[in-house]
Amino acid sequence: MNAKTLALLALLSAVPQERAPLPIVLFLSDDHGQGDATPYGAKDVRTPNMERLAAAGMTFTHAFAPSPSCAPCRASLLTGLMPARHGAHVNHAQPKPETKKLPAHLKELGYEVAAFGKVAHYNQDKLYGFDHYDKDGSAATVRAWLATRASTKPLLLIVGTHQPHVPWPEETAYDPAALTVPPSHVDTPETRAFRARYYADVTIADADLGAIYDLAREKLGPNHLFLHTSDHGSQWPFGKWNLYDAGTRVPFFAVWPGVIPPGSRSDAMLSLVDLLPTFVELAGGKPPEGLDGRSIAGILRGEKKEHRDRIFTTHSRDGNMNVYPIRSVRTREWKYIRNLKPDAEHTTHIDKARARDGVGYFTSWERDGKAVVARYHRRPAEELYDVRSDPHELRNLAADPAHAEALVRLRAELDAWMKEQGDPGDPSGK
């Protein structure tokens, strides 16, 4: 091979090669915290399909929801903006009509965007401009659509299951007596019975995940990115509608054959608000400026290991329920929580709704766990937790002089972030 040929080959190798459009699949579960998945160390629940994803790709250990409530979190995922900026502060609210949404970004890059099941908040899906939407998120429905799909455009497919959102199935194969009750809960027979039902629903969600994962591999071939996460934590006291990790820390798996090493783990801190810019970059575009989300494409490709150094989360209210606005900032070491209405009583659909949603076991807490119930209802203005030594966030250190520096620093960070966001605190003004 002569020098001229070698020079030409070197020149060609230096030219960026155009990548084929990447099919992307995102599977969303509903109300499922990270702690209730076997790849994260859970012992009582069975999630074999999450184990398959963990073995085939990357498990993210520090993934968080922007808000522990369905509409605000899903709007953040689909806009790349935090709730104060997209406008859906409260549950059941809609993002501002003028806010550009995920399908519009991907359509501009030549993609077809399809959604099945619970992707946005219930009937809000039609507001987001999907090319195709079906409220049925079953694998059979997705398969039927893929079988007749005529488009040759690259595909972004999002499938959402309703599990393990309440009501949980009454029939369960889990033995209540054999389960471990989280230390933040009250260990009663009623709690165990409901926890067995919850685990049954987690296992149903896991089966739904496995069906969509198999379908994606069958129909899209090996060169596609498959992601799985949840919108936020489960509907237990101190979980959903709270800014403790039980409400905001979510499972997150990424499988990309040939790119992501099988069985790998990442401790990069990410928020679900990061998904939109990630999809834009992977689709060949440049994430627009002004988003709150930041692309994790570099993490997925193995080009980076670090992403964020802190996570901000917000909760405001759920209609006339949960009127208890909260804001927080979390680093790897600390969680600072600000309760904006500390004189109010924290209540949720658990203690104020139907028996099937939580009253069925919460009355046993009122009977046998008065100290826990008091902590559930009444919160101080500030909370500070060392999440390394106290992962269940049981010991509030906000009044401990030994940790005053961390309190002052995180308090100032949250102040600055809320100001930057234009966050009014309680958007109701009440």
C-alpha positions as CSV (number, residue, x, y, z in Angstrom):
1,M,0.0,0.0,0.0
2,N,1.6,3.3,-1.1
3,A,1.9,6.5,0.8
4,K,-0.9,8.2,-1.1
5,T,-3.3,5.4,-0.3
6,L,-2.3,5.4,3.3
7,A,-2.8,9.2,3.5
8,L,-6.3,8.8,1.9
9,L,-7.3,6.1,4.4
10,A,-6.1,8.3,7.3
11,L,-8.1,11.2,6.0
12,L,-11.3,9.1,5.6
13,S,-10.9,7.7,9.1
14,A,-10.6,11.2,10.5
15,V,-14.0,12.2,8.9
16,P,-16.9,11.7,11.4
17,Q,-18.9,8.8,10.1
18,E,-22.6,9.4,9.9
19,R,-24.5,7.2,12.4
20,A,-27.6,5.4,11.4
21,P,-30.7,6.8,13.2
22,L,-31.0,5.1,16.6
23,P,-34.4,3.6,17.5
24,I,-35.2,4.4,21.2
25,V,-37.6,2.7,23.5
26,L,-38.6,4.0,26.9
27,F,-40.7,1.9,29.3
28,L,-42.3,3.7,32.3
29,S,-43.7,2.1,35.4
30,D,-46.0,4.1,37.7
31,D,-45.3,4.7,41.4
32,H,-42.3,2.4,41.8
33,G,-39.4,3.3,44.0
34,Q,-35.8,2.2,43.4
35,G,-35.6,0.3,46.7
36,D,-38.2,-2.2,45.5
37,A,-36.2,-3.8,42.7
38,T,-33.8,-6.7,43.0
39,P,-30.9,-5.1,41.1
40,Y,-30.8,-2.5,43.9
41,G,-30.6,-5.1,46.6
42,A,-34.3,-5.8,47.3
43,K,-34.7,-9.2,48.8
44,D,-38.5,-9.7,49.2
45,V,-39.8,-8.7,45.8
46,R,-39.3,-10.6,42.5
47,T,-38.3,-8.5,39.5
48,P,-36.6,-10.9,37.1
49,N,-36.9,-8.7,34.0
50,M,-35.2,-5.8,35.7
51,E,-32.4,-8.2,36.5
52,R,-32.3,-9.1,32.8
53,L,-31.9,-5.4,31.9
54,A,-29.2,-5.0,34.6
55,A,-27.3,-8.0,33.2
56,A,-27.6,-6.7,29.6
57,G,-26.8,-3.1,30.2
58,M,-26.2,-0.4,32.8
59,T,-27.9,0.2,36.2
60,F,-28.0,3.8,37.4
61,T,-27.9,4.0,41.1
62,H,-28.6,7.8,41.5
63,A,-31.6,8.5,39.3
64,F,-34.2,10.9,40.6
65,A,-37.7,12.2,39.7
66,P,-38.1,16.0,39.4
67,S,-41.3,15.7,41.4
68,P,-42.9,12.8,43.3
69,S,-46.3,13.2,41.6
70,C,-47.5,12.0,38.2
71,A,-48.4,15.1,36.2
72,P,-45.5,17.3,37.3
73,C,-42.9,14.6,36.8
74,R,-44.2,13.3,33.5
75,A,-44.4,16.9,32.2
76,S,-40.8,17.4,33.2
77,L,-39.7,14.3,31.4
78,L,-41.6,15.4,28.2
79,T,-40.5,19.0,28.3
80,G,-37.0,19.0,29.7
81,L,-38.1,21.7,32.2
82,M,-38.8,21.7,36.0
83,P,-42.4,22.2,37.2
84,A,-42.0,25.9,38.0
85,R,-41.0,26.5,34.3
86,H,-43.4,24.2,32.5
87,G,-46.3,25.2,34.7
88,A,-47.7,21.8,35.8
89,H,-46.8,22.4,39.4
90,V,-49.7,20.5,40.8
91,N,-50.9,17.0,40.0
92,H,-53.5,16.8,37.2
93,A,-52.3,20.2,35.9
94,Q,-51.1,20.6,32.3
95,P,-47.9,22.3,31.1
96,K,-48.2,25.7,29.4
97,P,-49.6,25.3,25.9
98,E,-46.6,27.2,24.4
99,T,-44.1,24.9,26.0
100,K,-42.3,22.8,23.3
101,K,-42.6,19.1,24.0
102,L,-40.6,16.0,23.3
103,P,-42.5,14.9,20.2
104,A,-41.9,18.2,18.5
105,H,-38.2,18.1,19.1
106,L,-37.9,14.6,17.7
107,K,-40.1,15.1,14.7
108,E,-37.8,18.0,13.7
109,L,-35.0,15.4,13.6
110,G,-37.0,13.0,11.4
111,Y,-38.4,10.7,14.0
112,E,-41.8,9.2,14.5
113,V,-42.9,9.4,18.1
114,A,-45.4,6.9,19.4
115,A,-46.8,6.4,22.9
116,F,-48.8,3.6,24.5
117,G,-50.4,3.4,27.9
118,K,-49.7,5.9,30.7
119,V,-47.0,8.2,29.3
120,A,-48.3,11.7,30.1
121,H,-50.8,12.1,32.9
122,Y,-53.9,10.1,31.8
123,N,-55.8,11.9,29.1
124,Q,-53.2,14.6,28.7
125,D,-51.4,12.4,26.2
126,K,-53.2,14.0,23.3
127,L,-51.8,17.4,24.3
128,Y,-48.2,16.3,23.6
129,G,-48.4,15.8,19.8
130,F,-47.5,12.2,19.5
131,D,-47.6,10.8,16.0
132,H,-49.5,7.8,17.4
133,Y,-51.1,7.3,20.8
134,D,-53.1,4.4,22.3
135,K,-54.2,4.3,25.9
136,D,-53.6,0.5,25.9
137,G,-50.0,-0.1,26.7
138,S,-50.1,-3.9,26.5
139,A,-47.4,-5.7,24.5
140,A,-50.2,-7.2,22.3
141,T,-51.4,-3.7,21.3
142,V,-47.8,-2.4,20.7
143,R,-47.0,-5.5,18.6
144,A,-50.1,-5.1,16.5
145,W,-49.2,-1.4,15.8
146,L,-45.6,-2.3,14.9
147,A,-46.8,-5.1,12.6
148,T,-48.8,-2.6,10.5
149,R,-46.5,0.4,10.8
150,A,-45.7,1.8,7.4
151,S,-43.3,4.6,8.3
152,T,-39.6,4.2,7.6
153,K,-38.6,7.0,10.0
154,P,-36.5,6.2,13.1
155,L,-38.8,5.5,16.0
156,L,-39.0,6.8,19.6
157,L,-41.4,4.5,21.3
158,I,-42.6,5.2,24.8
159,V,-44.7,2.6,26.7
160,G,-46.2,3.2,30.1
161,T,-47.8,0.6,32.5
162,H,-50.2,1.6,35.2
163,Q,-48.6,-0.8,37.7
164,P,-47.8,-0.6,40.6
165,H,-50.1,2.4,41.1
166,V,-52.9,1.7,43.5
167,P,-55.2,-0.1,43.8
168,W,-53.0,-3.1,44.3
169,P,-54.4,-6.6,43.5
170,E,-56.1,-8.4,46.3
171,E,-54.6,-11.7,45.2
172,T,-50.9,-12.1,45.9
173,A,-48.3,-14.9,45.9
174,Y,-46.2,-13.1,48.5
175,D,-46.3,-14.2,52.1
176,P,-47.0,-11.2,54.3
177,A,-45.2,-12.8,57.3
178,A,-42.0,-13.3,55.3
179,L,-41.6,-9.7,54.2
180,T,-39.3,-7.0,55.7
181,V,-41.1,-3.8,56.6
182,P,-39.1,-0.6,55.9
183,P,-37.8,1.1,59.1
184,S,-39.9,4.3,58.3
185,H,-43.1,2.2,58.4
186,V,-45.1,0.7,61.2
187,D,-44.9,-3.1,61.3
188,T,-48.5,-4.3,61.6
189,P,-50.4,-7.2,60.1
190,E,-52.3,-4.8,57.9
191,T,-49.1,-3.2,56.7
192,R,-47.7,-6.6,55.7
193,A,-50.9,-7.6,53.9
194,F,-50.8,-4.4,51.8
195,R,-47.1,-4.7,51.2
196,A,-47.6,-8.2,49.8
197,R,-50.3,-6.8,47.5
198,Y,-47.9,-4.0,46.4
199,Y,-45.2,-6.5,45.6
200,A,-47.6,-8.5,43.5
201,D,-48.2,-5.3,41.5
202,V,-44.5,-4.6,41.2
203,T,-44.1,-8.1,39.7
204,I,-46.9,-7.4,37.2
205,A,-45.1,-4.2,36.1
206,D,-41.9,-6.2,35.8
207,A,-43.7,-8.7,33.5
208,D,-45.0,-5.9,31.4
209,L,-41.4,-4.6,31.1
210,G,-40.2,-8.0,30.0
211,A,-42.8,-8.3,27.3
212,I,-42.0,-4.9,25.8
213,Y,-38.2,-5.5,26.1
214,D,-38.6,-8.8,24.2
215,L,-40.8,-7.1,21.6
216,A,-38.3,-4.3,21.1
217,R,-35.5,-6.8,20.5
218,E,-37.6,-8.8,18.1
219,K,-39.0,-5.9,16.0
220,L,-36.2,-3.3,16.2
221,G,-33.1,-5.5,16.0
222,P,-30.0,-5.3,18.2
223,N,-29.1,-1.6,17.4
224,H,-31.5,0.2,19.6
225,L,-31.5,1.9,23.0
226,F,-33.9,0.5,25.6
227,L,-34.5,2.5,28.8
228,H,-36.6,1.7,31.8
229,T,-37.5,3.9,34.7
230,S,-40.4,5.0,36.9
231,D,-42.1,8.3,37.3
232,H,-41.4,8.4,41.1
233,G,-41.6,6.4,44.3
234,S,-44.5,4.2,45.5
235,Q,-47.6,5.3,47.3
236,W,-46.6,4.7,50.9
237,P,-46.2,7.2,53.7
238,F,-42.9,9.1,53.2
239,G,-42.9,7.9,49.6
240,K,-45.0,9.4,46.8
241,W,-45.8,13.1,47.5
242,N,-42.7,13.4,49.6
243,L,-39.1,14.5,48.9
244,Y,-37.5,11.7,50.8
245,D,-35.6,9.3,48.6
246,A,-38.4,6.8,48.9
247,G,-40.5,9.3,46.9
248,T,-37.9,10.6,44.4
249,R,-35.3,7.9,43.8
250,V,-36.2,5.7,40.9
251,P,-34.9,2.6,39.1
252,F,-33.1,3.4,35.9
253,F,-31.7,0.9,33.4
254,A,-30.2,1.4,29.9
255,V,-29.5,-1.4,27.4
256,W,-27.6,-0.5,24.2
257,P,-25.9,-3.6,22.7
258,G,-22.4,-2.9,21.5
259,V,-22.2,0.5,23.2
260,I,-23.1,-0.1,26.9
261,P,-21.1,-2.8,28.6
262,P,-23.3,-5.6,30.0
263,G,-23.6,-5.7,33.7
264,S,-22.2,-2.2,34.2
265,R,-23.3,0.3,36.9
266,S,-23.1,4.1,37.0
267,D,-23.4,6.3,40.1
268,A,-23.8,9.4,38.0
269,M,-26.5,11.6,39.4
270,L,-29.3,12.2,37.0
271,S,-32.9,13.5,36.9
272,L,-35.7,12.4,34.6
273,V,-35.7,15.9,33.3
274,D,-32.5,14.9,31.5
275,L,-34.3,12.5,29.2
276,L,-35.5,15.0,26.6
277,P,-32.1,16.5,25.8
278,T,-30.6,13.0,25.8
279,F,-33.1,11.9,23.2
280,V,-32.4,15.0,21.1
281,E,-28.7,14.4,21.1
282,L,-29.0,10.7,20.4
283,A,-31.3,11.5,17.5
284,G,-28.5,13.7,16.0
285,G,-29.6,17.1,17.2
286,K,-28.3,19.6,19.6
287,P,-30.2,20.0,22.8
288,P,-31.6,23.5,22.9
289,E,-30.4,26.0,25.4
290,G,-32.6,27.0,28.2
291,L,-33.6,23.5,29.3
292,D,-33.3,22.3,32.9
293,G,-32.4,18.9,31.6
294,R,-28.8,17.9,30.6
295,S,-28.1,15.1,28.1
296,I,-26.7,11.9,29.5
297,A,-25.7,10.6,26.1
298,G,-22.0,10.9,27.1
299,I,-22.6,8.6,30.1
300,L,-24.4,6.1,27.9
301,R,-21.6,6.1,25.4
302,G,-19.0,5.6,28.0
303,E,-17.4,9.0,27.3
304,K,-18.2,10.5,30.7
305,K,-18.7,9.2,34.3
306,E,-20.0,12.2,36.1
307,H,-23.1,14.2,35.3
308,R,-24.7,16.3,38.2
309,D,-23.5,17.0,41.6
310,R,-26.9,17.8,43.1
311,I,-30.5,17.1,42.4
312,F,-33.4,19.6,43.0
313,T,-37.0,18.3,43.6
314,T,-40.3,19.9,44.1
315,H,-43.8,19.0,45.3
316,S,-46.7,21.4,45.6
317,R,-50.2,19.7,45.9
318,D,-52.5,17.2,44.3
319,G,-55.7,19.1,43.6
320,N,-57.3,19.7,47.0
321,M,-55.3,16.9,48.5
322,N,-51.6,17.1,49.6
323,V,-51.7,20.8,50.0
324,Y,-48.2,20.8,51.4
325,P,-45.5,22.5,49.2
326,I,-42.0,21.1,49.7
327,R,-38.6,21.8,48.0
328,S,-35.3,20.0,48.3
329,V,-31.7,19.8,47.2
330,R,-29.8,16.6,47.4
331,T,-26.0,16.0,47.0
332,R,-24.3,12.6,47.4
333,E,-23.9,13.3,51.1
334,W,-26.8,15.5,52.2
335,K,-30.5,16.0,51.7
336,Y,-32.0,19.4,52.6
337,I,-35.8,19.7,52.7
338,R,-37.8,22.9,53.1
339,N,-41.4,22.5,54.1
340,L,-43.0,25.8,53.0
341,K,-46.1,25.4,55.1
342,P,-44.8,23.7,58.3
343,D,-47.9,24.8,60.3
344,A,-50.1,22.8,57.9
345,E,-51.0,19.1,58.4
346,H,-49.4,16.8,55.8
347,T,-52.2,14.5,54.4
348,T,-52.4,12.4,51.3
349,H,-54.6,9.9,49.5
350,I,-53.2,7.3,51.9
351,D,-54.9,8.6,55.0
352,K,-57.7,10.6,53.5
353,A,-59.0,8.4,50.6
354,R,-60.4,5.0,50.1
355,A,-59.4,1.9,52.1
356,R,-57.9,0.3,49.0
357,D,-55.6,3.3,48.6
358,G,-54.1,3.2,52.1
359,V,-56.6,3.8,54.8
360,G,-56.9,0.0,55.0
361,Y,-53.5,-0.1,56.7
362,F,-53.0,3.5,57.9
363,T,-55.6,3.0,60.6
364,S,-53.4,0.3,62.1
365,W,-50.5,2.9,62.2
366,E,-52.8,5.3,64.1
367,R,-53.4,2.5,66.5
368,D,-49.9,1.1,66.9
369,G,-47.5,3.8,65.6
370,K,-48.5,7.2,67.0
371,A,-45.0,8.6,66.8
372,V,-44.6,7.7,63.1
373,V,-48.0,9.1,62.4
374,A,-47.1,12.3,64.1
375,R,-44.0,12.6,62.0
376,Y,-46.1,11.9,58.9
377,H,-48.6,14.7,59.6
378,R,-46.3,17.3,61.1
379,R,-43.0,18.4,59.7
380,P,-40.5,21.1,60.8
381,A,-39.7,24.0,58.4
382,E,-36.3,22.5,57.6
383,E,-35.0,19.0,57.5
384,L,-31.4,17.9,57.0
385,Y,-30.2,14.3,56.5
386,D,-26.9,12.6,56.1
387,V,-28.0,10.2,53.4
388,R,-24.8,8.2,53.6
389,S,-25.3,7.1,57.2
390,D,-29.1,7.5,57.3
391,P,-30.5,6.4,53.9
392,H,-34.1,6.1,55.2
393,E,-33.9,9.8,56.4
394,L,-35.0,9.1,60.0
395,R,-32.7,11.5,61.9
396,N,-33.3,15.2,61.2
397,L,-30.0,17.0,61.8
398,A,-31.2,20.5,61.0
399,A,-31.0,21.6,64.6
400,D,-27.6,20.0,65.2
401,P,-24.9,22.7,65.5
402,A,-22.3,20.1,64.3
403,H,-24.0,20.3,60.9
404,A,-24.7,24.0,60.7
405,E,-22.3,24.6,57.8
406,A,-24.1,22.0,55.6
407,L,-27.5,23.5,56.6
408,V,-26.5,27.1,55.7
409,R,-24.9,26.1,52.4
410,L,-27.8,24.0,51.2
411,R,-30.3,26.5,52.4
412,A,-28.6,29.1,50.2
413,E,-28.4,26.8,47.2
414,L,-32.1,26.1,47.4
415,D,-32.9,29.8,47.7
416,A,-30.8,30.6,44.7
417,W,-32.3,27.8,42.6
418,M,-35.9,28.7,43.4
419,K,-35.2,32.3,42.5
420,E,-33.6,31.2,39.2
421,Q,-36.6,29.0,38.5
422,G,-39.1,31.7,39.3
423,D,-40.6,29.2,41.7
424,P,-43.2,31.0,43.9
425,G,-43.3,28.1,46.4
426,D,-47.0,27.3,46.7
427,P,-48.4,28.1,43.3
428,S,-51.9,28.4,44.7
429,G,-50.9,31.5,46.6
430,K,-53.0,30.2,49.5
